[in-house]
Amino acid sequence: MDPQHVIRALGALAQEHRLAAFRLLVQAGPQGLAAGALAEALGVAPSSLSFHLAQLSHAGLVSQRREGRSILYSADYPAMTGLLAYLTENCCAGQDQCGPAAACAPASTSEERNVA
């Protein structure tokens, strides 16, 4: 993924309603959500949501398709994966165990420590 595409994607996600919409679309899966259902779930006016979805689409993070009278929006999973891969490609210089990721592992409880 080229840096300009990454900047557009991160810029599109750097807004409360767009980030929330993208997260809902990721949860919805490949079938996506109708624009009206998405606007209702977010509590955003349809005209405002259209603007936000256009920004996400321009960044390559969502796609749209028409089904009957509805427009369905879906997260672009390959784009999301590409963005995450770009952000983490040099994590811990490519070592198998990444320091920050290893630090996120759940701590053992005091009972587990006493048993061992």
C-alpha positions as CSV (number, residue, x, y, z in Angstrom):
1,M,0.0,0.0,0.0
2,D,1.4,3.3,-1.0
3,P,1.9,6.1,1.7
4,Q,-0.7,8.4,0.0
5,H,-3.4,5.8,0.2
6,V,-2.5,5.2,3.9
7,I,-2.8,8.9,4.6
8,R,-6.2,9.1,2.9
9,A,-7.5,6.1,4.8
10,L,-6.2,7.4,8.2
11,G,-7.6,10.8,7.4
12,A,-11.0,9.4,6.6
13,L,-11.0,7.4,9.9
14,A,-9.9,10.4,11.9
15,Q,-13.5,11.6,12.5
16,E,-16.0,10.3,15.0
17,H,-18.9,9.5,12.7
18,R,-16.8,8.0,10.0
19,L,-14.9,5.8,12.4
20,A,-18.1,4.6,14.0
21,A,-19.6,3.9,10.6
22,F,-16.6,2.0,9.5
23,R,-16.6,-0.1,12.7
24,L,-20.3,-0.9,12.2
25,L,-19.6,-1.9,8.6
26,V,-16.8,-4.2,9.7
27,Q,-19.1,-5.8,12.2
28,A,-21.9,-6.2,9.6
29,G,-19.7,-8.5,7.4
30,P,-19.6,-8.7,3.7
31,Q,-23.4,-8.3,3.3
32,G,-23.0,-4.7,4.6
33,L,-25.8,-2.4,5.8
34,A,-28.3,-0.2,4.1
35,A,-27.5,3.5,4.3
36,G,-30.8,4.1,6.3
37,A,-30.0,1.4,8.8
38,L,-26.5,2.8,9.3
39,A,-27.8,6.3,9.8
40,E,-30.3,5.1,12.3
41,A,-27.7,3.0,14.2
42,L,-25.4,6.0,14.4
43,G,-28.0,8.6,15.1
44,V,-26.8,10.7,12.2
45,A,-28.9,12.5,9.6
46,P,-28.9,10.7,6.3
47,S,-27.5,13.7,4.4
48,S,-24.6,13.9,6.9
49,L,-24.0,10.1,6.7
50,S,-23.8,10.4,2.9
51,F,-21.0,12.8,3.2
52,H,-19.1,10.6,5.6
53,L,-19.6,7.5,3.5
54,A,-18.4,9.4,0.5
55,Q,-15.2,10.2,2.4
56,L,-14.7,6.5,3.4
57,S,-15.4,5.4,-0.2
58,H,-12.9,8.0,-1.6
59,A,-10.3,6.6,0.8
60,G,-11.0,3.1,-0.5
61,L,-12.3,1.7,2.8
62,V,-15.9,1.0,1.9
63,S,-17.8,0.0,-1.2
64,Q,-21.4,0.4,-2.2
65,R,-23.9,-1.6,-4.2
66,R,-27.5,-1.1,-5.1
67,E,-30.1,-3.8,-4.2
68,G,-33.5,-2.7,-5.4
69,R,-34.1,0.7,-4.0
70,S,-31.5,0.5,-1.3
71,I,-27.8,1.3,-1.4
72,L,-25.8,-1.2,0.7
73,Y,-22.4,-0.2,2.1
74,S,-19.7,-2.7,3.0
75,A,-16.3,-2.5,4.5
76,D,-13.5,-3.2,2.1
77,Y,-11.7,-5.9,4.0
78,P,-8.7,-6.2,1.7
79,A,-8.1,-2.4,2.1
80,M,-8.5,-2.7,5.9
81,T,-6.1,-5.6,6.0
82,G,-3.6,-3.7,3.8
83,L,-3.8,-0.7,6.0
84,L,-3.1,-2.8,9.1
85,A,-0.3,-4.6,7.3
86,Y,1.3,-1.3,6.3
87,L,1.1,0.0,9.9
88,T,2.6,-3.1,11.4
89,E,5.0,-4.4,8.7
90,N,8.1,-3.3,10.6
91,C,6.9,-4.1,14.0
92,C,9.8,-5.2,16.2
93,A,12.0,-5.5,13.2
94,G,10.1,-8.6,11.9
95,Q,10.8,-10.7,15.0
96,D,8.3,-13.5,15.8
97,Q,7.5,-12.1,19.3
98,C,6.7,-8.4,19.2
99,G,7.4,-6.6,22.4
100,P,4.3,-4.4,22.6
101,A,2.1,-7.3,21.5
102,A,3.6,-9.6,24.1
103,A,3.1,-7.0,26.8
104,C,-0.7,-7.0,25.9
105,A,-1.0,-10.7,26.9
106,P,-3.3,-11.2,29.9
107,A,-1.4,-11.2,33.2
108,S,-1.7,-14.4,35.2
109,T,-3.8,-14.2,38.3
110,S,-2.3,-14.5,41.8
111,E,-4.0,-18.0,42.1
112,E,-2.2,-19.1,38.9
113,R,1.1,-17.8,40.2
114,N,0.6,-19.6,43.6
115,V,-0.2,-23.0,41.8
116,A,2.9,-22.9,39.6
